[in-house]
């Protein structure tokens, strides 16, 4: 299993930046989908686990922004990522899985754009 893990890590690390971003979006979408399902089912432990993973990816996307090079686009992405973080926090407070799905929809839209760039 160690060989497989090393292979997968190498596969990720050798991807072009644009494909890595697509992979990050897809991971966030997957984890937040699971968090929304867990919240709807009342499984608070799973919700917390998946929400934390999804939020960590959004935080990484935000931290990797280069506002100097990206200008207005990077600034707008930063605002979107901050909105997502706030919206996810409110989803937990209100126990509203639809609010998590709202963030997923936004991520899916952004991901479609990155898929075009990456291809």
Secondary structure, DSSP 4 states (H G I P E B T S, - for coil): -HHHHHHHHHHHHTS-HHHHHHHHHHHHHHHHHHHHHHHHHT-HHHHHHHHHHHHHHHHHHHHT--HHHHHHHHHHHHHHHHHHHHHHHHHHHHT-HHHHHHHHHHHHHHHHHHHHHH-
